[in-house]
Amino acid sequence: MPYYENVFIARQDISSTQVEAIADAMAEIITTDGGTVARREYWGLKSLAYRMKKNKKGHFVLFNLDASIDAVREMERQMGLHEDVLRFMTLRTDDLPEDPSVMLASRSERGGRYGRDRDRGRNEKRSEETATPKAEAPAASESAGEAS
């Protein structure tokens, strides 16, 4: 069966459990027709580039699918009918990726919600930078003393 990648955006005013219920319903459509959902990622509530149906934010969900075209078309039809789904897009891919998506990878690199790990790395760099000139300063003054 061919491989697909589907991302859909749900309205901002529904809860994450309701988004999971929508994702479960779409996954059920795929599995009923003999396909499999290789991966499902909830990316969270994110700001949209422009308003969609009076929404400034949306819940993003990614599916990696191994399914027939009929199953994917039925899932897209159901998404189009669902009032909580703002937009969706399905792409055919050559293979199913093994590593996490770019959205999840960037979230782990940032170190959580407020970037604690990133800030910790900056503070360590600052301490190294401040420690280096202090270590070089006595060497410079000794060489200046020898030159006189």
N, C-alpha and C positions, 0 to 999 in steps of 0.2 A: 504494500500500500504506500501511497505517497506521504510525504511529511509536510506538515503545515505549522505555521506559527500564527497565533491569533491574539490580538490585544483588544480588550474592550474597556470603555470608560463608563462608569455608572455615576448617577447623580450624586451630588455632594451631601444632600440632606438625608440620605439613608445611612444606616449603621453598617459597620464592617461585617457584622453577622448576616445582614441582609445581602450584602455583596457576596459573601461566601455561599449563601443559599442560591443566588443567581448562578454562580460559578458551578455549584453542584448540579444544578438543573442542566446546564450546558454540557458538563462532563457526562451526565447520564444519557444525553442524546447521542453523544459520540460512542459511548460504550454499548448502548443498545443496538446500534448499527454495526457492531463488530470492530470498532476502532479502539484505540487506547490513548489515554492522556499521559504522555511521557513525563510532563512536568507542568506544574501549576504554581505561579508566583503571584502573590498579592503585593503590589508595589506601594500601596498606601494612598492617602489623600494628597493629591498634588494640584498645584495651580495650573490652570489652562492658559494657553497663549492668547486666546480670545474667548469671549462668551459663547457658550453653546446652550441653546434653549434656556437662557437666563441663568446659567450656572457659571461661576468663576473658577470652581474647583471640581475635581472628579476623582473617584476611586479607580485606580488602574489595576487590571488583572491580565496576566500573560498565560497563554496555553501553548505548549508544544504538543502537537498531535500526530499520531500515526493512524490515519483514517481514510476512508473512501471519500470521494468527492461528494457523493450523495449525503453522507453524514455531515460533512462540513457545510453543505448548502442548507440542510435542515437546521443546523445550529445557527447559521447566519440568519435564516428566516425567523427563527424564534427570537434572536436578539433584536431584529428589526421590529418585531411586534411588542417586545417588552418595553414598558413605559419608563423603566428606570435606567435603561441602557441609552447613553447619549450617542456614542459612536463605537464602531468596531472596524477592525481591519484584519484580513486574513491573507497571509502570504504563503506561497509554496516554497519549501526549502529543499536543499539536496540531502541534508542529514539532520539528525537531532543532536543539538549541542549537549555536551556532557557537563561543562562548567556553568556556574551561575550566570544569569544575564548581566548586562552592563549596569543596569539599575541596581541590582543587589550587590554587585561587586563594588560599585562606587560608594554604596552605603556602608559597607564594611571597611573600606579604605578611610572613610571620613571618621570612623570611630564612634558611631552611634549618632544619636539625634543632634547633639550640640558639638560634635567634633572634639571630644575630650582627648582622644588619642592623638589627633592632629595637633592640638594645642600642647600636649605633653611633649611631642616631638620638637615643636618650636622652642619650648622652654629648655629642653636639653641642648639644642643647638646654641641658644643664647648663652647658656652656662659654659659650653665649650669655647665659644668665641671670647667670652670675658676671661676665661681661664688662660687662654693662649697668650694674650698680650701681657698679662702679669708675669707669666713664666719667662717671656722674652725680655721684659724690662730690666731685670737684674743683669742679664747677660750683656745688654747694651750699655748699662752704666759701668760695668766692670771693664769693658773694652774702652770706654771713654776715659776711665781712670788710668788705664795702662798707657794710653796715647799721650797723656800730659806729662 
